[in-house]
């Protein structure tokens, strides 16, 4: 595994009901078949979060439904280790 470009002790769970204006994009940390994982810094407290970005327009109907189900199911909000 490659070295990290950020400190994991600064990472913590965040609420999904925040607007993107509260965040500063730092860098893309991974890319997959349907989107990318992007590291952001929260402007008010400098905490770091990784958000999954998916372009829904590039997905077919079944893939869009799976992506929406993932969002509805929620994430575990466990700190990265």
N, C-alpha and C positions, 0 to 999 in steps of 0.2 A: 504494500500500500504506500502511496506517495505521502510526502510530508504535508501537513496542514498549513494554510496561509492565514490562519486565525486561531485564537485561543478558545478552546472548548469551554473553559470555565466562565467565559462571558456569554455563552449561549443559554437561553432559558425559554420556556414555553411562552407563547403569546396568543392573544385572542384573535379569532378570524374576523371580528367585526371592526377592524381598524382600516382606515383608508391608506392608500399607497402614498399619499402626500406626507405621511408621518415617517416615511422611510427613505433612506438613501441607498441606491444600488451600488454594491461594491464590485462584485464579479460573479460570473457564472462558474459554479463549482462542479457541474455535471450536466450531461446531455443524454437523453434517451430517445426512444422511438417516437414518443408523443409530446415531448417537451423538454424543459430544462429545470435544473435546481439552481437557484440564484441566492447568493449571500447578500443580505441587506443589513444596514445599521439603522436602528430606531433613533430618530433625531433627538428625542427628548431625554433619553437616558443612556445612549450609546450601547444598548444591548444589541446583540446580533441574532438574526433569525435567518433560516433558509426557507425560501418559499418555492413551491413547485409551480412553474408557469407552463400552461398548456394552451396552445392555439386551438380553440374549439372548432374553428372554421376548417381546419385541416383534417378533422375526424369524420368518419361516417356515422350514421345514426346510432349504431350499436356501441361504437367507441365513445361517442358523446354521452350516452346513457351510463356507461361504466364509469366515466369520469365524474358525472354528476352524483352517482351513487357513492363514490369514494368521498366526495365532499360532504354529502348528507350524513354518511356514517361517522364522519369526524375523524380526527387524528388523535393519537394517544397523548399528545403534549408531553412526552417524556423528553428530558434533556438528552442531547447527544453525548455519547461517551467515547 
